[in-house]
């Protein structure tokens, strides 16, 4: 689950996933961001959309995810 931050490539979207972690010693919560390239066959999703992704076989050098739905 993440937010699309780039739609400049054809059939590929960059999805940023935000996770909240807790420091083991100081117990403070902090956010961690990670970006994934995800396949979008019909070019239907745009920047700002919240989407659900699913892991699949490697589609290219960096693309191992496919967008399955919009939230």
Helices and strands as residue ranges (DSSP letters): E 2-6, E 12-22, E 29-39, E 50-55, E 63-70
